[in-house]
Amino acid sequence: MDFITSKNPATGEEILRQECFNPTEMTNLVQRARLAQEPWRRLSFKERAKFLKRGQQYMLAHMDELALNLAKNNGKPLVEALSAEVFASIQTYGFAMKRAEKLLTDTPIHIGGGLLTKKAYITYQPLGVLGIISPWNYPLSTPFSEVILGLIAGNAIILKPSEITGLVNQDMQKIIDAMKLPKDLVTLVHGRGDVGAALASAKVDRLIFTGSTTTGRKIMSTASQNLTPVTLELGGKDCMIVLEDCNIELAASAAVVGGFFNTGQTCCSVERLLIHENIVDPFLKAYKEKLNKLRVGASSGFENDLGAITFEGQKKIYFEQTQDHVSHNQKTVFGDANFDGKSNFMKPLVVQADDKRSFWKDETFGPVVAYKTFKTDEEAISINNDSPYGLTALIISGNTSRARKMAKHLQVGAVVINDAPFTNACATLPWGGVGESGFGRVHGEAGLKELCQQRLVVYDIVGQMKQLWWYPYNKAQYDFFKALAYFTAGDGLFVKLKALINILKHIFKMGPRI
């Protein structure tokens, strides 16, 4: 029997052991989920919402406990645990229960093309069984937002959460139990990468993966064997662009929060900072003053702003990137670039790095920000877009119109103006990226509809009738479609009137359809 161990990342102490799921049982689990999903899909939105309401109320009643366990097992400060994880999940329940039915109402479509007797609409039907593979950095809110929306849309779910955060996974199971869902409708499977691989190769109806770009490629390759559609929310190397017309004090605060929230262990963390050359000195002065106020330590109360490094594997990445920085004599603006690769904590580090250095081009996923200067808006846009990633970009400016104009040219999934990153935690807003940051969307209307089969329905308003394009073919039918083309696309009233006359003439010449 195989077990996985969860630890407190601040102390290294073992806090939980869980039995691993047997990957050979995955096919059977999917079959059971399909059986559970069939009656679930037939329930109304209001009936499904009654189950979800129980989960939301459980979370409300246990907010402190959930936040404390997140801080203990994931390492993030208590305020972040509550706001970005517990509160965000509670809000997702609200979005699902209040807005899903309206958003998934049949959507009429205008057909055009002369098909005057036809009507069409899109109907949104449950996909079936969803497979979710979720990360360790936001172990509650990331998977649970997908679970909640998947359920309200009428699906069954198999969730493989991170093996790093077993205590949080145990809390998720308690929330699921509180909903009193039908048996096998939602199942958590604990384990390592082999369990995730088994889920990716199972014949689920959509796979949703959040994690590294490297693992995302493997997931996509495995899922492709069954032509399973995938949603991939992967890595990032996000830029914050600080324009010269900004409020410097606000810009520095946004940059501090953007770069170091969750100890930088956020896919949309500000890892690249672009500062207009006219304000470099005053900005860096304000920036460093604020960084000096940050408190790093264990998340046991309200005495820290940055918590522990959650995942042991990240320490090697931090060590290698700091070594690359130091060995090439790059400039350190704030902090100590001599990370030993062993400590459970890393203090904020700000560097000035060139294009070839790891801190500038590779995802760090930690408390490190690299900065550059720029002269023009066009240059800032070019620098932002010169990356294989494209998750979020941020613009700090006193001129919203200017920032919105720039936003049109940034090759990312989201642009945030005059704020730190937050949209990943907002249930109502679509979330996802482009390039090596992945594709597809979670959250919001777009994310909800990805969890449905979008089915086209077409019907004739006059009932049953033979169509003009049916057999047998003849010259009149050919001339009819030529006339119809002129009527729908020709320029000028005379052209259209002539085409209409020809349409009527050729209809009568066609003869009966078989």
ChimeraX attribute file (.defattr): number of C-alpha atoms within 10 A of each C-alpha:
attribute: neighborCount
match mode: 1-to-1
recipient: residues
	/A:1	6
	/A:2	9
	/A:3	13
	/A:4	15
	/A:5	16
	/A:6	20
	/A:7	22
	/A:8	23
	/A:9	26
	/A:10	23
	/A:11	12
	/A:12	11
	/A:13	10
	/A:14	12
	/A:15	14
	/A:16	16
	/A:17	13
	/A:18	16
	/A:19	13
	/A:20	16
	/A:21	19
	/A:22	15
	/A:23	19
	/A:24	11
	/A:25	11
	/A:26	21
	/A:27	16
	/A:28	11
	/A:29	17
	/A:30	24
	/A:31	15
	/A:32	16
	/A:33	25
	/A:34	21
	/A:35	16
	/A:36	22
	/A:37	25
	/A:38	16
	/A:39	11
	/A:40	23
	/A:41	20
	/A:42	12
	/A:43	13
	/A:44	13
	/A:45	21
	/A:46	13
	/A:47	12
	/A:48	20
	/A:49	23
	/A:50	13
	/A:51	19
	/A:52	26
	/A:53	18
	/A:54	19
	/A:55	24
	/A:56	20
	/A:57	16
	/A:58	18
	/A:59	22
	/A:60	14
	/A:61	11
	/A:62	13
	/A:63	16
	/A:64	15
	/A:65	13
	/A:66	23
	/A:67	23
	/A:68	22
	/A:69	20
	/A:70	29
	/A:71	27
	/A:72	27
	/A:73	27
	/A:74	31
	/A:75	32
	/A:76	33
	/A:77	29
	/A:78	25
	/A:79	17
	/A:80	19
	/A:81	28
	/A:82	21
	/A:83	14
	/A:84	21
	/A:85	22
	/A:86	23
	/A:87	19
	/A:88	22
	/A:89	26
	/A:90	23
	/A:91	17
	/A:92	26
	/A:93	24
	/A:94	19
	/A:95	20
	/A:96	29
	/A:97	21
	/A:98	14
	/A:99	14
	/A:100	20
	/A:101	16
	/A:102	9
	/A:103	16
	/A:104	19
	/A:105	11
	/A:106	18
	/A:107	13
	/A:108	14
	/A:109	13
	/A:110	10
	/A:111	14
	/A:112	10
	/A:113	11
	/A:114	12
	/A:115	10
	/A:116	10
	/A:117	11
	/A:118	15
	/A:119	16
	/A:120	16
	/A:121	17
	/A:122	17
	/A:123	16
	/A:124	21
	/A:125	18
	/A:126	25
	/A:127	22
	/A:128	25
	/A:129	28
	/A:130	28
	/A:131	26
	/A:132	27
	/A:133	24
	/A:134	25
	/A:135	19
	/A:136	21
	/A:137	25
	/A:138	23
	/A:139	24
	/A:140	25
	/A:141	26
	/A:142	25
	/A:143	23
	/A:144	26
	/A:145	24
	/A:146	25
	/A:147	24
	/A:148	26
	/A:149	26
	/A:150	26
	/A:151	26
	/A:152	28
	/A:153	28
	/A:154	25
	/A:155	28
	/A:156	33
	/A:157	28
	/A:158	24
	/A:159	23
	/A:160	25
	/A:161	27
	/A:162	24
	/A:163	23
	/A:164	25
	/A:165	30
	/A:166	26
	/A:167	25
	/A:168	27
	/A:169	22
	/A:170	16
	/A:171	18
	/A:172	22
	/A:173	14
	/A:174	14
	/A:175	20
	/A:176	22
	/A:177	16
	/A:178	18
	/A:179	18
	/A:180	13
	/A:181	18
	/A:182	15
	/A:183	13
	/A:184	19
	/A:185	21
	/A:186	24
	/A:187	18
	/A:188	18
	/A:189	24
	/A:190	23
	/A:191	24
	/A:192	18
	/A:193	14
	/A:194	13
	/A:195	21
	/A:196	25
	/A:197	16
	/A:198	18
	/A:199	28
	/A:200	29
	/A:201	22
	/A:202	21
	/A:203	21
	/A:204	27
	/A:205	21
	/A:206	23
	/A:207	25
	/A:208	24
	/A:209	25
	/A:210	23
	/A:211	20
	/A:212	19
	/A:213	19
	/A:214	11
	/A:215	14
	/A:216	23
	/A:217	15
	/A:218	13
	/A:219	22
	/A:220	20
	/A:221	15
	/A:222	18
	/A:223	23
	/A:224	14
	/A:225	12
	/A:226	14
	/A:227	15
	/A:228	18
	/A:229	16
	/A:230	24
	/A:231	22
	/A:232	27
	/A:233	27
	/A:234	27
	/A:235	29
	/A:236	31
	/A:237	27
	/A:238	27
	/A:239	31
	/A:240	32
	/A:241	31
	/A:242	29
	/A:243	27
	/A:244	19
	/A:245	13
	/A:246	19
	/A:247	15
	/A:248	23
	/A:249	14
	/A:250	17
	/A:251	23
	/A:252	24
	/A:253	17
	/A:254	21
	/A:255	29
	/A:256	20
	/A:257	20
	/A:258	27
	/A:259	32
	/A:260	27
	/A:261	23
	/A:262	28
	/A:263	29
	/A:264	25
	/A:265	23
	/A:266	23
	/A:267	26
	/A:268	29
	/A:269	35
	/A:270	33
	/A:271	31
	/A:272	29
	/A:273	24
	/A:274	22
	/A:275	23
	/A:276	20
	/A:277	15
	/A:278	14
	/A:279	16
	/A:280	17
	/A:281	11
	/A:282	12
	/A:283	22
	/A:284	16
	/A:285	13
	/A:286	16
	/A:287	22
	/A:288	16
	/A:289	13
	/A:290	16
	/A:291	21
	/A:292	11
	/A:293	9
	/A:294	14
	/A:295	14
	/A:296	18
	/A:297	19
	/A:298	24
	/A:299	26
	/A:300	16
	/A:301	11
	/A:302	10
	/A:303	13
	/A:304	17
	/A:305	22
	/A:306	26
	/A:307	31
	/A:308	27
	/A:309	25
	/A:310	26
	/A:311	17
	/A:312	15
	/A:313	10
	/A:314	16
	/A:315	21
	/A:316	14
	/A:317	18
	/A:318	24
	/A:319	17
	/A:320	16
	/A:321	22
	/A:322	23
	/A:323	17
	/A:324	16
	/A:325	23
	/A:326	13
	/A:327	9
	/A:328	10
	/A:329	10
	/A:330	16
	/A:331	15
	/A:332	16
	/A:333	16
	/A:334	19
	/A:335	16
	/A:336	14
	/A:337	25
	/A:338	12
	/A:339	19
	/A:340	14
	/A:341	18
	/A:342	12
	/A:343	12
	/A:344	19
	/A:345	22
	/A:346	25
	/A:347	23
	/A:348	24
	/A:349	21
	/A:350	26
	/A:351	24
	/A:352	20
	/A:353	22
	/A:354	16
	/A:355	11
	/A:356	9
	/A:357	16
	/A:358	19
	/A:359	27
	/A:360	24
	/A:361	19
	/A:362	18
	/A:363	21
	/A:364	24
	/A:365	25
	/A:366	28
	/A:367	25
	/A:368	28
	/A:369	29
	/A:370	25
	/A:371	20
	/A:372	20
	/A:373	19
	/A:374	19
	/A:375	13
	/A:376	13
	/A:377	16
	/A:378	12
	/A:379	12
	/A:380	24
	/A:381	21
	/A:382	14
	/A:383	19
	/A:384	26
	/A:385	18
	/A:386	13
	/A:387	17
	/A:388	15
	/A:389	26
	/A:390	28
	/A:391	28
	/A:392	30
	/A:393	28
	/A:394	29
	/A:395	25
	/A:396	27
	/A:397	22
	/A:398	16
	/A:399	13
	/A:400	13
	/A:401	10
	/A:402	13
	/A:403	21
	/A:404	15
	/A:405	11
	/A:406	16
	/A:407	19
	/A:408	11
	/A:409	13
	/A:410	20
	/A:411	23
	/A:412	22
	/A:413	21
	/A:414	22
	/A:415	22
	/A:416	18
	/A:417	19
	/A:418	22
	/A:419	17
	/A:420	24
	/A:421	27
	/A:422	12
	/A:423	18
	/A:424	22
	/A:425	22
	/A:426	20
	/A:427	26
	/A:428	21
	/A:429	17
	/A:430	20
	/A:431	23
	/A:432	26
	/A:433	25
	/A:434	21
	/A:435	17
	/A:436	21
	/A:437	27
	/A:438	27
	/A:439	18
	/A:440	19
	/A:441	23
	/A:442	27
	/A:443	26
	/A:444	21
	/A:445	19
	/A:446	16
	/A:447	22
	/A:448	24
	/A:449	23
	/A:450	22
	/A:451	30
	/A:452	21
	/A:453	15
	/A:454	18
	/A:455	11
	/A:456	14
	/A:457	13
	/A:458	13
	/A:459	12
	/A:460	13
	/A:461	10
	/A:462	8
	/A:463	8
	/A:464	8
	/A:465	7
	/A:466	10
	/A:467	10
	/A:468	16
	/A:469	12
	/A:470	11
	/A:471	12
	/A:472	12
	/A:473	12
	/A:474	11
	/A:475	10
	/A:476	18
	/A:477	22
	/A:478	13
	/A:479	17
	/A:480	23
	/A:481	18
	/A:482	14
	/A:483	23
	/A:484	19
	/A:485	16
	/A:486	18
	/A:487	23
	/A:488	14
	/A:489	11
	/A:490	14
	/A:491	10
	/A:492	9
	/A:493	10
	/A:494	10
	/A:495	14
	/A:496	19
	/A:497	13
	/A:498	13
	/A:499	21
	/A:500	17
	/A:501	12
	/A:502	20
	/A:503	22
	/A:504	13
	/A:505	15
	/A:506	18
	/A:507	16
	/A:508	12
	/A:509	13
	/A:510	18
	/A:511	13
	/A:512	13
	/A:513	12
	/A:514	8
